[in-house]
Amino acid sequence: MAVLIDILGKETQVDELLARIEKEMEELKAKSNSIPLGDLQVRRYELPKSDTRLRESFYVVSAGQLIAADDLVTIEQLV
């Protein structure tokens, strides 16, 4: 699953949204790291397992769009 949002002219709101996501993920005790993708940095969050499934989310800003997905390959293909 992926979400693409046009963010042209909304950089301040995007920064605020990404900061809020970071804070909420910290509160949920998610592990986080950055993954290089060309000249971009994909932000990855891994939530603690509540069952046997790995729960990950990925965020990147590219070409005036915020892209969020639950799979790194999807992010790579959309970028």
N, C-alpha and C positions, 0 to 999 in steps of 0.2 A: 504494500500500500504506500502511496506517496501523495503529497500535497505540494502544489506549486502555487506561490502567491506572488503577484506582481508588486514589487516594492519601490518602484521608481518614485522618487520624491518623498519617500516615507522612511528614510534612513534612521531618524531619531526613534520612531516607533519600533522599528525592527531591532535596534539596539536595546530598547527597553524590554521588548518581548524576549529576546535571547537572554538577557540578564535575569528575567523572571523565570525562564525555563531552567537556567543554571541554578538559581536559588532553590526552586522546587525540587530539582533532581538531587541537590545536596541534602535537602530535608528528607528525601526518600532513601538516602544513603546509596545513591547510584554511583558507580565508578564512572569516571569520564576521562577521555583523552582526545587528542586531535590526531587526525589521520591526513597526511598530505595527499592531495589529488591534483597533480599538475601544480599550478601556482595558487591553488585554493587550500583551505584547511577545513576538513569535514569534522564537525564536533560529534563525538560518539558518546552515548550514555548507555550503561548497562545496569538495569535495576536488579536488586537482589532477587534470587529465584524464590518464588512462592510455590512453585511446583517443579516439574522437570523441564519446563520450557525456559530458554534463554530469552529475556526481554530486552531488546536493544532499540534505540532510536538514533537517527542520524540527522544532522542539520548542516546546511551549507548555503551561503549566499553566492549566487553566480548569475552574471549577465542580467542584473536587475530583478532577479527572482530569489525568493527564499524557498528552498526545497527541503522538505522534511519527509523522511521515509523510515520504514522499519527494517531496511535491508541495504547494505552498502553497495551491492551490485546495482540496485535500482538507482541509487544516487549517482554512481559512476555513469550509467547509461543516460540519465537525464542531463547530466552536466555536458 
